[in-house]
Amino acid sequence: MNQLARLSPDTRARFTTAEFLRMVESGAFEDMKVELIDGELERMNPPMGGHAAAQANVVFHLAQAVGVALVLGETGLVIDDSTVVACDAALLRQPIAENRFLTPDDVLLVVEIAQTTQSRDMGLKRMLYAQANIPSYWVIDGIRRVVHVYADPVKGDYSSVHTVRFGAPLAVPGTDAAITLD
């Protein structure tokens, strides 16, 4: 079978988080959604209408429960020196005054809407968030009408995993509040 020959050493372009953020600020990715994963650019598909509705729903409910200043929708998150991802929503530990990408220390909860990206959200993204010690991670699966709740990161994965059906109370991390998604 024919295989693509790789030159040694690896000659693929790899970027640091700082280089990636400079490219973002310069407008290099203005018409596309791009993430930096382990130094490599990955182009993401634009979200569809169902995704936007689910995102608005979770942001609305979280903001009602904890206040608008602690909830962001569609925001960038710097995981480490070679990885920057976009998350669909984030619950902050405290309000952030400046306009910047988030860091893992800023967030209590990251939320992803899994319309067409379930394997990525429950695989790669789960591992990235756990390795960054983000305390809680929700994957909202609108097709199955459930929220996969991951908590308590230990050695690069979450040690607590459970599923909450739409219509059932969903505990908001770091608070006594609960929300109900439908």
C-alpha positions in Angstrom: 0.0 0.0 0.0 1.2 3.5 -0.8 1.8 5.7 2.2 2.8 9.3 2.5 6.5 9.5 3.2 7.5 11.6 6.2 10.7 13.6 6.2 12.8 13.2 9.2 12.7 15.3 11.4 9.0 16.2 11.2 8.7 19.3 9.1 5.1 20.1 9.8 4.5 23.7 11.1 3.8 23.7 14.8 2.7 26.7 16.8 2.9 27.8 20.4 -0.1 29.3 22.1 1.6 32.8 22.0 2.0 32.5 18.2 -1.5 31.3 17.7 -3.0 34.1 19.8 -1.0 36.7 17.7 -2.4 35.1 14.6 -5.9 35.4 16.1 -5.4 39.0 17.0 -4.1 39.8 13.5 -7.3 38.5 12.0 -5.7 35.5 10.3 -8.7 33.3 11.1 -11.4 35.9 10.8 -13.7 33.8 8.6 -13.2 30.4 10.2 -13.3 28.6 13.6 -9.8 27.2 14.4 -8.4 25.5 17.5 -4.8 24.8 18.4 -4.4 21.2 19.5 -0.9 20.2 20.6 0.7 22.9 18.4 -1.4 22.0 15.3 -4.2 24.0 13.8 -7.6 22.2 13.5 -10.4 23.8 11.6 -13.8 23.3 13.1 -17.1 23.2 11.3 -19.4 26.2 11.9 -22.2 25.4 14.3 -25.7 24.8 13.0 -29.0 26.3 14.3 -29.7 23.6 16.8 -26.3 24.0 18.3 -26.9 27.8 18.7 -30.3 27.2 20.3 -28.9 24.7 22.8 -26.0 27.0 23.6 -28.3 30.0 24.2 -30.5 27.8 26.4 -27.6 26.6 28.7 -26.1 30.1 28.9 -29.5 31.6 29.8 -30.2 29.1 32.5 -26.7 29.3 34.0 -26.8 33.1 34.0 -30.2 33.0 35.8 -28.8 30.7 38.4 -25.5 32.5 39.1 -25.6 35.9 37.5 -24.6 37.1 34.0 -21.1 38.2 35.1 -20.1 34.6 35.8 -21.2 33.0 32.5 -19.6 33.3 29.1 -20.8 31.7 25.8 -18.5 30.7 23.0 -15.2 31.7 24.5 -11.5 30.7 24.0 -9.7 28.7 26.6 -5.9 28.5 26.7 -5.2 24.9 28.0 -1.3 25.1 27.9 1.6 26.4 25.8 0.4 24.5 22.7 -3.4 24.1 23.0 -6.2 26.7 22.7 -9.8 25.5 22.3 -13.1 27.2 22.0 -15.8 26.1 24.4 -19.5 26.7 24.0 -20.0 28.0 27.5 -18.0 28.5 30.7 -19.0 29.1 34.3 -16.3 31.4 35.9 -14.9 31.4 39.4 -15.2 35.2 39.4 -16.0 37.9 36.9 -13.2 38.7 34.4 -12.8 42.4 33.7 -10.4 42.3 30.8 -11.0 41.0 27.3 -8.8 37.9 27.1 -8.8 34.2 26.6 -9.7 32.2 29.7 -7.3 29.9 31.5 -8.2 26.7 33.4 -7.8 28.6 36.7 -10.7 31.0 35.6 -13.4 28.3 35.2 -15.5 26.0 37.4 -17.3 24.4 34.5 -16.9 24.1 30.7 -19.8 23.2 28.5 -19.8 21.7 25.0 -22.9 21.2 22.8 -22.5 17.8 21.1 -24.7 18.1 18.0 -22.2 16.7 15.5 -19.1 16.5 17.6 -20.0 14.0 20.3 -16.9 11.8 19.9 -14.6 14.8 20.0 -16.4 16.3 22.9 -16.5 13.1 25.0 -13.0 12.1 23.9 -10.3 14.6 23.1 -12.0 17.6 24.7 -12.8 15.6 27.9 -9.2 14.6 28.2 -7.9 18.1 27.6 -10.2 19.6 30.2 -9.4 16.9 32.8 -5.6 17.3 32.2 -6.0 21.0 32.8 -7.8 20.2 36.1 -11.0 22.0 35.1 -13.3 20.8 38.0 -16.5 20.1 35.9 -17.3 19.5 32.3 -20.8 19.0 30.7 -21.5 17.6 27.3 -25.0 18.4 26.2 -26.4 15.8 23.9 -29.5 17.2 22.4 -30.2 14.2 20.2 -30.4 11.8 23.2 -31.7 14.7 25.4 -29.1 14.2 28.2 -26.2 15.9 29.8 -23.1 13.9 30.4 -21.6 15.3 33.6 -17.9 14.9 34.3 -16.3 16.0 37.6 -13.3 15.5 39.8 -10.3 15.3 37.5 -7.7 12.8 38.5 -4.5 12.0 36.6 -5.8 13.3 33.2 -9.4 12.0 33.3 -12.6 12.6 35.3 -13.2 10.2 38.2 -16.9 11.1 38.4 -19.2 10.5 35.4 -23.0 10.5 35.3 -25.8 11.3 33.0 -28.7 13.7 33.7 -31.8 13.6 31.5 -33.3 16.8 30.1 -36.1 17.9 32.5 -34.2 16.7 35.6 -32.4 19.1 37.9 -28.7 19.6 37.0 -26.5 20.8 39.9 -24.5 23.9 39.0 -20.9 23.4 40.2 -19.6 25.6 43.0 -23.1 26.7 44.0 -26.3 25.4 45.7 -28.2 26.1 42.5 -29.6 23.7 40.0 -30.9 24.3 36.5 -33.2 22.3 34.3 -32.6 21.9 30.5 -35.4 21.0 28.1 
